[in-house]
Structure formats: structure tokens, C-alpha cells
């Protein structure tokens, strides 16, 4: 592929024509939910400005916890946009936490991974049963942090699991990936973590992302690691999150199975 074709292969916003409108709607719904849980928003887990986590308790402290990591190719968006996804798990007695993290280029990718693990350290002080989930870049971070000792299972949604092609796209202007980072931060190149991991993608997503999800699942299956492949029929990179927002959504079902 030439540079233009590679850029298009990973440009989810351009691939979904109404993506900006969808994100605006996410923000409006998230604002309403965050207002209702104001007392447990922006809990600090680390020293950086974005080292904060939003907690949506479902009830008793002993309730299982789903930690959601937002996307944005590690360089944009924020946890505040994604609170709407908590609605689905909350309806089934599953507490939800949304992790914030520093964005590139302010921090390198290994630093972002470390921040997610620090957030899990913080949450594990009060929650013994954690399922880690994330969308897009958050799907990658889910796979990278699945090995955390207090994480029992994971749900990676529309993730990027091989970083080499990213280096040749517009996305690398802020990431500035090195050979070492590609080798050590691409889940498809790392030893398989033998915890349950559901790998989900929309059937209308960009082919590169579909391929990454299928390849990760195939690699895990070959290694005997548990967890299903969850293709969401008709979903694109953005509409797939409705399956986590709706109490009867397919991703809520996947999360409940992992819990």
C-alpha cells in the first residue's frame, strides 16, 4: 500500500460518515450519567493530570467491576466521552470504572500501558474481581494489561493488536513508534496470557481491524487460551459500543459471561 491507502486503512472516523455525530451523542449521554454519579467521578490514581478514574457503583462494594479503557489511537478522546457504556453492565449489577490516561505525544505508549496498570492497582484495593475491557486503542491496552494479577478476564473491542502498520500511517506523527516498541507492545507478538479474553469486532469495521481481532483470537486458540471471538453483525467501529450500552446488548452478554 502507498501512504494514502495505509492512512485510509486505519482512519475509522473517515470510514464511518456520521462518526462525529455519534461521538457528540455519546458525550451528551455520558454527561447525564456522570452528573448522577458526581461523588465518584475523577478519583485520582496517579500524579499525572489524566490519571483519574470514574466509578459507577452498581451497589455493594463486593459487586464485580468492569474497567473500561477508552479509545482514540492513544492520542485523543477522554474517559468523559464514554460513560454512556456503563448503562448496560450497571443494569445487571456490575459496577463500572472508566480509566483515564495521558495521551501521546506527551507520553510514550509503554507509559500509557504502565498508567493503565497503575489504575488497576488503585482499583484492586477495593475490588477483588476485575474484568478489563476497552475499545479501539483501549482494546489494545486491554490485551496489554490482561496479565495484571487482579484482572480475572478481559473483553477487547475493535482493538489494534499489531503496531507495525501503524508506524507507516498518519497516526505515527504523535506515537513515533520504534522497532523495540512494536516488538514489545504488539499483543500479536507477545506470549499468550492464559486468562479468558473475549475478542469482539464489528463486521462493518475496517478490514485491518477485523484481521487483527481474528488473528489474535486464532493465536490464543492455538495456545489453548480461553475466550470467544464475538463478531457483531452489521456494527461498525462506532456503533459496536451500543452493544455494551444496551442492557440486552451482545457485549453486555459477553461481559456477564466473563464475570
Secondary structure, DSSP 4 states (H G I P E B T S, - for coil): --HHHHHHHT-HHHHSTTHHHHHHHHHHHHHHHHHHTGGGSSEE-SSSTT-EEEEE--SSTTS-EEEEE--STTTS--GGG-GGGHHHHHTTT-EEEEE--PPTTTS-HHHHHHHHHHHHHHHTTT-S-EEEEEETHHHHHHHHHTTSTTEEEEEEES-----GGGGGSTTHHHH---HHHHHHH-GGGSPPP-SEEEEEEETTS-HHHHHHHHHHHHHHHHTT----EEEETT--TTGGGHHHHSTT-HHHHHHHHH-
